[in-house]
């Protein structure tokens, strides 16, 4: 390779003037303290030179040039260097940066952090951590997949830059910082198949839920788009990977939906949860009612304020939804609190969504305000200390209420297993009542496409009604419905 004081700089390969007219002279000594050994060679009549600190370095360089000359390699007239060296230097200068997955993940999250909601940040971190398991490389004392996941989720938080990891994550973070695969390895089909597997399966190798897979894949896809924008990759690796996801992953399971009687029984059961003095359940009856009768998301109900409610003494009221309070965890929010404070999902920051509510829910909310008042900031639903209502609080109440309201076989079934299933029930009821899809979508805060795709089920017990309609149309008679009195009555 060229010495530290070679005459001439490497020219771009496209500008080369090449010749095989080359002569190389012997090493000579010159008057110089730093580089007393000089090598000279002639290219197309032009003398080139390089000086070195030791004779060994000079001889080594002479051997490189001699080998190129004897192999018949052309030299560039302008720089005096072999064509092969110039092309190698140009390739090195033009080589794209290729960060490791560890470094890329931290860079990408730092870019996305300022504009992303807390839930989005957490989702992106989960996607990056999941892919990191496939991109962790090889070596002795490798961390476990769970350690990789925890290490990446900690490291991608911009506030942790420059901090020492927690003691239990020091070893995994150190290992990953040294051994993670470069981003370019995603072009290897074997590595990409492993990434796809990690996105689709949990750590125990059981399939992840359809929504989990799609969320992880979306996060990975946006990271790859950033990699292309930054010049790390030419194409998105996901473009060559397809995974067929059944429509059942999107469609609401009809088994989770409750009928009118079951919904009322569940809300009544909620009121019995907890002691009389603590009121754990009673303070949440209207909270669950907002989901069952107004199709509100739990985070929307948590953020509901008294000023957002029009609650007349008679008739229908209106809830004007403006804010959500999703739970994300302290390290993902800008405030450092567990709950983020956001606008409505998939809407502009200041957008609102008026939702008409039936008199039944109006009465529930009026009773709730009368008995429990509001939090200091006007929110209707708070925990017993007046703070923001947490997911774990209302989840525990719901799980305690279900066995009170449902017979054992129903309690063991998927029926209303999650509070969110009440929202599914409400939307399905609106559809079954004949409300236009566009209006259902507006009230629920979804797109008409989502409503068409997801809500194909019907309320529990509705199948029998449909069967009866079909039987009537076909002229079939159900023996159980035949009137008593023998042949005459049947006739």
C-alpha positions as CSV (number, residue, x, y, z in Angstrom):
1,X,0.0,0.0,0.0
2,X,1.2,3.6,-0.5
3,X,3.5,5.0,2.2
4,X,2.8,8.0,4.3
5,X,4.4,10.4,1.8
6,X,3.6,8.9,-1.6
7,X,3.7,11.4,-4.5
8,X,0.2,12.0,-5.8
9,X,-3.3,11.3,-4.5
10,X,-5.4,8.4,-5.8
11,X,-7.6,9.5,-8.7
12,X,-11.2,8.2,-9.2
13,X,-11.1,5.1,-11.4
14,X,-13.2,6.8,-14.1
15,X,-10.4,9.4,-14.6
16,X,-7.5,7.0,-15.0
17,X,-4.9,7.2,-17.8
18,X,-3.3,3.8,-17.7
19,X,0.1,2.5,-19.0
20,X,2.3,-0.5,-18.6
21,X,5.5,1.6,-19.1
22,X,6.8,1.2,-15.6
23,X,10.3,0.9,-14.1
24,X,11.1,0.5,-10.4
25,X,14.4,1.6,-8.9
26,X,16.3,0.4,-5.8
27,X,15.9,1.9,-2.3
28,X,18.2,4.9,-1.6
29,X,18.9,6.8,1.5
30,X,18.3,10.5,1.8
31,X,19.0,13.2,4.4
32,X,15.8,13.0,6.5
33,X,15.3,12.2,10.2
34,X,11.7,11.1,9.9
35,X,11.8,9.2,6.6
36,X,15.4,8.6,5.4
37,X,14.6,5.7,2.9
38,X,13.3,6.6,-0.5
39,X,11.7,4.5,-3.2
40,X,11.5,5.8,-6.7
41,X,9.7,4.5,-9.8
42,X,8.9,5.8,-13.3
43,X,5.5,5.6,-14.9
44,X,5.4,6.7,-18.6
45,X,8.5,8.8,-18.1
46,X,7.3,10.5,-15.0
47,X,9.3,9.9,-11.8
48,X,7.3,9.1,-8.6
49,X,8.6,8.7,-5.1
50,X,7.7,7.7,-1.6
51,X,9.8,7.9,1.6
52,X,9.6,5.6,4.7
53,X,10.9,5.6,8.3
54,X,12.6,2.2,8.0
55,X,14.2,0.2,5.2
56,X,11.8,-2.7,5.9
57,X,8.8,-0.5,5.1
58,X,10.5,0.7,1.9
59,X,11.3,-2.8,0.7
60,X,7.8,-4.0,1.5
61,X,6.3,-1.2,-0.6
62,X,8.8,-1.9,-3.5
63,X,7.7,-5.5,-3.4
64,X,4.1,-4.6,-3.8
65,X,4.8,-2.3,-6.8
66,X,7.1,-4.9,-8.3
67,X,4.5,-7.6,-8.0
68,X,1.9,-5.4,-9.7
69,X,4.3,-4.6,-12.5
70,X,5.4,-8.2,-13.2
71,X,1.8,-9.3,-13.3
72,X,1.2,-6.8,-16.1
73,X,-1.1,-4.5,-14.1
74,X,-1.4,-1.1,-15.7
75,X,-0.4,1.9,-13.6
76,X,-2.1,5.3,-13.5
77,X,0.1,8.0,-15.1
78,X,-1.3,10.8,-12.9
79,X,-0.9,9.1,-9.5
80,X,1.8,6.6,-10.4
81,X,-0.1,3.8,-8.6
82,X,-1.4,0.4,-9.8
83,X,-5.0,0.4,-11.1
84,X,-6.0,-2.3,-8.6
85,X,-4.9,-0.1,-5.6
86,X,-6.9,2.9,-6.9
87,X,-10.0,0.9,-7.5
88,X,-9.7,-0.6,-4.0
89,X,-9.3,2.9,-2.5
90,X,-12.2,4.2,-4.4
91,X,-14.4,1.3,-3.3
92,X,-13.4,2.0,0.3
93,X,-14.2,5.7,0.0
94,X,-17.6,5.0,-1.6
95,X,-18.6,2.2,0.8
96,X,-21.8,2.8,2.5
97,X,-21.9,2.9,6.4
98,X,-23.0,-0.4,7.9
99,X,-24.0,0.0,11.5
100,X,-24.7,-2.9,13.7
101,X,-28.3,-3.6,14.6
102,X,-27.6,-2.4,18.2
103,X,-26.3,1.0,17.0
104,X,-28.9,1.3,14.3
105,X,-31.8,0.7,16.8
106,X,-30.5,3.4,19.1
107,X,-30.1,5.8,16.3
108,X,-33.5,5.1,14.9
109,X,-35.3,5.5,18.2
110,X,-33.5,8.8,18.8
111,X,-34.9,10.1,15.5
112,X,-38.5,8.9,16.1
113,X,-38.7,9.8,19.8
114,X,-39.7,13.4,19.6
115,X,-42.7,13.0,17.3
116,X,-43.9,9.6,18.5
117,X,-46.6,8.9,21.2
118,X,-45.6,6.9,24.2
119,X,-47.5,3.9,23.0
120,X,-45.8,4.2,19.6
121,X,-42.4,4.4,21.3
122,X,-43.0,1.3,23.3
123,X,-44.3,-0.6,20.2
124,X,-41.2,0.4,18.2
125,X,-38.9,-0.6,21.0
126,X,-40.6,-4.0,21.1
127,X,-40.2,-4.5,17.4
128,X,-36.5,-3.5,17.5
129,X,-35.9,-5.8,20.5
130,X,-37.6,-8.7,18.8
131,X,-35.5,-8.4,15.7
132,X,-32.4,-8.0,17.9
133,X,-32.8,-11.7,18.9
134,X,-32.3,-12.7,15.3
135,X,-29.5,-10.1,14.8
136,X,-27.5,-10.9,18.0
137,X,-24.7,-12.7,16.2
138,X,-22.7,-15.7,17.6
139,X,-20.2,-16.1,20.3
140,X,-19.5,-17.6,23.7
141,X,-21.6,-16.6,26.7
142,X,-24.3,-15.1,24.5
143,X,-27.3,-13.6,26.4
144,X,-30.7,-15.3,26.4
145,X,-33.5,-14.0,24.2
146,X,-35.2,-12.5,27.2
147,X,-32.0,-10.7,28.2
148,X,-31.6,-9.4,24.6
149,X,-35.2,-8.1,24.7
150,X,-34.7,-6.3,28.0
151,X,-31.3,-4.9,27.0
152,X,-32.5,-3.4,23.8
153,X,-35.7,-2.0,25.3
154,X,-33.5,-0.2,27.9
155,X,-30.8,0.9,25.5
156,X,-33.1,2.5,22.8
157,X,-34.5,5.1,25.3
158,X,-32.6,8.3,24.4
159,X,-32.5,9.4,28.0
160,X,-30.3,6.3,28.7
161,X,-27.6,7.4,26.3
162,X,-24.3,7.7,28.2
163,X,-25.8,6.0,31.3
164,X,-24.6,2.7,32.8
165,X,-27.1,-0.1,32.3
166,X,-28.8,-1.7,35.3
167,X,-26.5,-4.3,36.9
168,X,-28.5,-7.2,35.4
169,X,-28.2,-5.7,31.9
170,X,-24.5,-4.8,31.9
171,X,-23.4,-8.1,30.4
172,X,-26.1,-8.4,27.7
173,X,-25.6,-4.7,26.7
174,X,-21.8,-5.2,26.5
175,X,-22.2,-8.4,24.5
176,X,-24.7,-6.9,22.0
177,X,-22.7,-3.7,21.5
178,X,-19.8,-5.9,20.4
179,X,-21.4,-8.8,18.6
180,X,-24.7,-7.6,17.0
181,X,-24.9,-8.3,13.3
182,X,-24.4,-5.5,10.8
183,X,-27.5,-4.1,9.2
184,X,-26.4,-5.4,5.8
185,X,-26.9,-9.0,7.1
186,X,-30.7,-8.4,6.6
187,X,-30.0,-9.1,2.9
188,X,-29.1,-12.7,3.8
189,X,-32.2,-14.8,3.3
190,X,-31.3,-17.1,6.2
191,X,-31.0,-14.1,8.6
192,X,-34.2,-12.6,7.2
193,X,-36.1,-15.9,7.8
194,X,-35.0,-15.8,11.4
195,X,-36.2,-12.2,11.7
196,X,-39.6,-13.2,10.3
197,X,-39.8,-16.1,12.8
198,X,-39.0,-13.8,15.7
199,X,-41.7,-11.3,14.6
200,X,-44.3,-14.1,14.4
201,X,-43.5,-16.1,17.5
202,X,-43.2,-15.5,21.2
203,X,-40.1,-16.3,23.3
204,X,-41.6,-19.7,24.2
205,X,-41.9,-20.5,20.5
206,X,-45.7,-20.4,20.5
207,X,-47.3,-18.3,17.8
208,X,-47.8,-14.6,18.7
209,X,-51.3,-13.1,18.3
210,X,-52.1,-11.8,14.9
211,X,-52.3,-8.2,16.2
212,X,-48.9,-8.6,17.9
213,X,-47.3,-9.8,14.7
214,X,-48.7,-7.0,12.6
215,X,-47.6,-4.4,15.2
216,X,-44.1,-5.8,15.3
217,X,-43.9,-6.0,11.5
218,X,-45.1,-2.4,11.1
219,X,-42.4,-1.2,13.5
220,X,-39.7,-3.2,11.7
221,X,-41.0,-1.9,8.3
222,X,-40.8,1.8,9.4
223,X,-37.2,1.1,10.7
224,X,-36.3,-0.3,7.3
225,X,-37.7,2.7,5.6
226,X,-35.4,4.9,7.7
227,X,-32.5,2.7,6.8
228,X,-33.1,3.3,3.1
229,X,-33.5,7.0,3.7
230,X,-30.2,7.1,5.5
231,X,-28.4,5.2,2.8
232,X,-27.8,2.0,4.8
233,X,-29.9,-0.2,2.5
234,X,-31.0,0.0,-1.1
235,X,-34.3,-1.9,-0.7
236,X,-36.6,-2.9,2.1
237,X,-35.8,-6.6,3.1
238,X,-39.5,-7.1,3.9
239,X,-40.4,-6.6,0.3
240,X,-39.2,-10.2,-0.4
241,X,-41.0,-11.7,2.6
242,X,-44.7,-12.5,2.7
243,X,-46.7,-14.1,5.4
244,X,-50.3,-14.9,4.8
245,X,-52.4,-13.8,7.8
246,X,-55.9,-15.2,8.0
247,X,-58.8,-12.9,8.1
248,X,-59.8,-14.3,11.4
249,X,-56.9,-12.4,12.9
250,X,-58.9,-9.2,12.2
251,X,-62.4,-10.3,12.7
252,X,-63.9,-9.9,16.2
253,X,-64.7,-13.4,17.7
254,X,-68.5,-13.5,18.1
255,X,-68.0,-15.6,21.3
256,X,-66.7,-12.5,23.2
257,X,-69.9,-10.5,22.6
258,X,-72.7,-10.2,25.2
259,X,-76.4,-9.7,24.8
260,X,-78.4,-7.1,26.5
261,X,-79.2,-9.2,29.6
262,X,-75.6,-10.3,30.0
263,X,-74.3,-6.8,29.7
264,X,-76.7,-5.5,32.4
265,X,-75.7,-8.5,34.7
266,X,-72.0,-7.7,34.3
267,X,-72.5,-4.0,35.2
268,X,-74.5,-5.0,38.2
269,X,-71.9,-7.5,39.3
270,X,-69.2,-4.8,38.9
271,X,-71.0,-2.8,41.6
272,X,-70.6,-5.7,44.1
273,X,-66.8,-5.9,43.8
274,X,-65.0,-4.6,46.8
275,X,-66.2,-3.7,50.3
276,X,-68.9,-1.2,50.9
277,X,-66.4,1.3,52.2
278,X,-63.8,1.0,49.4
279,X,-66.3,1.2,46.5
280,X,-63.8,-0.4,44.1
281,X,-66.5,-1.7,41.8
282,X,-69.2,0.9,42.2
283,X,-67.0,3.7,41.0
284,X,-66.4,1.8,37.8
285,X,-69.9,0.9,36.7
286,X,-70.3,4.0,34.5
287,X,-66.7,3.5,33.3
288,X,-67.6,0.1,31.9
289,X,-71.0,1.5,30.8
290,X,-69.2,4.0,28.5
291,X,-67.7,1.0,26.7
292,X,-70.9,-1.0,26.5
293,X,-73.2,1.8,25.4
294,X,-70.9,4.4,23.7
295,X,-68.2,2.1,22.3
296,X,-65.5,4.1,24.0
297,X,-62.0,2.8,24.3
298,X,-60.8,2.4,27.9
299,X,-58.1,5.1,27.4
300,X,-60.9,7.4,26.1
301,X,-63.0,6.7,29.1
302,X,-60.1,7.3,31.5
303,X,-59.6,10.8,29.9
304,X,-63.3,11.7,29.9
305,X,-64.0,15.0,31.8
306,X,-67.3,16.4,33.1
307,X,-67.1,19.4,30.7
308,X,-67.1,16.9,27.8
309,X,-70.5,15.5,28.9
310,X,-74.0,16.7,28.0
311,X,-76.2,14.8,30.4
312,X,-79.9,16.0,30.3
313,X,-82.4,14.8,32.9
314,X,-84.4,13.1,30.1
315,X,-83.5,11.8,26.7
316,X,-80.3,11.2,24.9
317,X,-77.0,12.9,25.9
318,X,-73.7,13.5,24.2
319,X,-70.1,12.8,25.1
320,X,-67.6,14.9,23.2
321,X,-64.4,12.9,23.2
322,X,-61.1,15.0,23.0
323,X,-58.4,13.2,25.0
324,X,-57.0,9.7,25.7
325,X,-54.9,8.6,28.6
326,X,-53.2,5.4,27.4
327,X,-50.9,3.5,29.8
328,X,-47.3,3.3,28.4
329,X,-44.9,3.2,31.4
330,X,-42.7,6.0,32.8
331,X,-39.7,5.6,30.6
332,X,-41.8,6.0,27.4
333,X,-43.6,9.2,28.3
334,X,-42.3,12.8,28.2
335,X,-43.8,13.5,31.6
336,X,-42.2,10.6,33.3
337,X,-45.6,9.3,34.4
338,X,-47.2,6.0,33.6
339,X,-50.1,7.6,31.6
340,X,-49.5,9.5,28.4
341,X,-51.8,12.4,27.5
342,X,-52.8,12.3,23.9
343,X,-55.5,13.3,21.4
344,X,-57.9,10.8,19.9
345,X,-56.5,7.8,18.1
346,X,-55.7,8.3,14.4
347,X,-57.0,11.9,14.6
348,X,-55.5,15.4,14.5
349,X,-54.3,16.6,17.9
350,X,-57.2,19.0,18.5
351,X,-59.9,16.9,16.8
352,X,-62.9,15.8,18.8
353,X,-65.6,13.1,18.4
354,X,-69.2,13.7,19.6
355,X,-70.9,10.4,20.5
356,X,-74.7,10.4,21.3
357,X,-75.4,8.2,24.4
358,X,-78.7,6.6,25.4
359,X,-80.7,7.7,28.4
360,X,-79.5,4.6,30.3
361,X,-75.9,5.7,30.1
362,X,-76.9,9.3,30.8
363,X,-78.4,8.2,34.1
364,X,-75.3,6.1,35.0
365,X,-73.0,9.1,34.5
366,X,-75.3,11.4,36.4
367,X,-75.4,9.0,39.3
368,X,-71.6,8.5,39.2
369,X,-70.9,12.2,39.4
370,X,-73.4,12.6,42.2
371,X,-71.9,9.9,44.3
372,X,-68.1,10.2,43.5
373,X,-67.7,13.6,42.0
374,X,-64.7,14.2,39.7
375,X,-60.9,14.4,40.0
376,X,-59.2,17.7,40.5
377,X,-58.8,18.1,36.7
378,X,-62.4,17.3,36.0
379,X,-62.0,13.7,35.0
380,X,-65.0,11.5,35.8
381,X,-63.1,8.3,36.5
382,X,-60.2,8.2,39.0
383,X,-58.8,5.6,41.3
384,X,-59.5,5.7,45.0
385,X,-56.7,8.3,45.6
386,X,-58.0,10.6,42.9
387,X,-55.2,9.8,40.5
388,X,-55.5,8.6,36.9
389,X,-57.3,5.2,36.7
390,X,-54.8,2.5,35.9
391,X,-55.3,-0.5,33.6
392,X,-54.6,-3.0,36.5
393,X,-57.2,-1.4,38.6
394,X,-60.2,-1.8,36.3
395,X,-58.8,-5.1,35.0
396,X,-58.9,-6.7,38.5
397,X,-62.4,-5.4,39.1
398,X,-63.6,-6.9,35.8
399,X,-62.1,-10.3,36.5
400,X,-63.7,-10.4,39.9
401,X,-67.1,-9.4,38.4
402,X,-67.4,-12.0,35.7
403,X,-67.9,-15.0,38.0
404,X,-70.6,-13.1,39.8
405,X,-72.5,-12.3,36.6
406,X,-72.1,-15.4,34.5
407,X,-72.8,-19.1,35.1
408,X,-69.6,-21.3,35.3
409,X,-69.7,-22.4,31.7
410,X,-70.0,-18.8,30.5
411,X,-67.3,-17.5,32.9
412,X,-64.9,-20.1,31.6
413,X,-65.7,-19.1,28.0
414,X,-64.3,-16.1,26.0
415,X,-67.5,-14.2,26.7
416,X,-66.6,-10.6,27.7
417,X,-63.2,-11.8,28.9
418,X,-61.7,-8.3,28.5
419,X,-63.3,-5.0,29.1
420,X,-62.6,-4.1,25.5
421,X,-65.1,-6.7,24.5
422,X,-67.8,-4.4,25.7
423,X,-66.8,-1.9,22.9
424,X,-66.9,-4.7,20.4
425,X,-70.4,-5.5,21.6
426,X,-71.6,-1.9,21.3
427,X,-70.3,-1.6,17.7
428,X,-71.9,-4.9,16.7
429,X,-75.2,-3.9,18.3
430,X,-75.2,-0.6,16.3
431,X,-74.6,-2.6,13.1
432,X,-77.3,-5.1,13.8
433,X,-79.7,-2.2,14.6
434,X,-79.2,-1.0,11.0
435,X,-77.0,2.1,11.7
436,X,-75.1,3.0,8.5
437,X,-71.5,1.8,8.6
438,X,-70.2,5.3,8.0
439,X,-72.0,6.6,11.1
440,X,-70.9,3.6,13.2
441,X,-67.3,4.3,12.1
442,X,-67.7,8.0,13.1
443,X,-69.1,7.2,16.5
444,X,-66.5,4.5,17.2
445,X,-63.5,6.4,15.9
446,X,-62.7,3.8,13.3
447,X,-62.6,3.9,9.5
448,X,-65.5,2.3,7.6
449,X,-62.9,-0.2,6.2
450,X,-62.0,-1.4,9.7
451,X,-65.7,-1.7,10.6
452,X,-66.4,-3.8,7.5
453,X,-63.4,-6.0,8.1
454,X,-63.5,-6.6,11.9
455,X,-67.1,-6.6,12.9
456,X,-68.6,-9.6,11.2
457,X,-69.9,-11.3,14.3
458,X,-73.2,-11.0,16.1
459,X,-74.3,-10.8,19.7
460,X,-74.4,-13.9,21.9
461,X,-77.6,-15.8,21.3
462,X,-78.3,-14.1,18.0
463,X,-77.4,-17.3,16.0
464,X,-80.6,-18.9,17.3
465,X,-82.7,-16.0,16.0
466,X,-81.1,-16.2,12.6
467,X,-81.7,-20.0,12.5
468,X,-85.4,-19.4,13.3
469,X,-85.6,-17.0,10.4
470,X,-84.1,-19.5,8.1
471,X,-86.4,-22.3,9.3
472,X,-89.4,-20.1,8.8
473,X,-88.3,-19.2,5.3
474,X,-87.8,-22.9,4.4
475,X,-91.1,-23.9,5.9
476,X,-89.5,-26.1,8.6
477,X,-91.3,-26.6,11.9
478,X,-89.6,-26.9,15.2
479,X,-91.3,-29.6,17.3
480,X,-90.6,-27.7,20.4
481,X,-92.8,-24.8,19.1
482,X,-95.8,-27.1,18.2
483,X,-98.8,-26.3,20.2
484,X,-100.1,-29.0,22.6
485,X,-103.4,-30.8,21.9
486,X,-102.4,-33.6,19.5
487,X,-103.0,-33.9,15.9
488,X,-105.9,-31.4,15.7
489,X,-103.8,-28.7,17.3
490,X,-100.9,-29.4,15.0
491,X,-103.3,-29.3,12.0
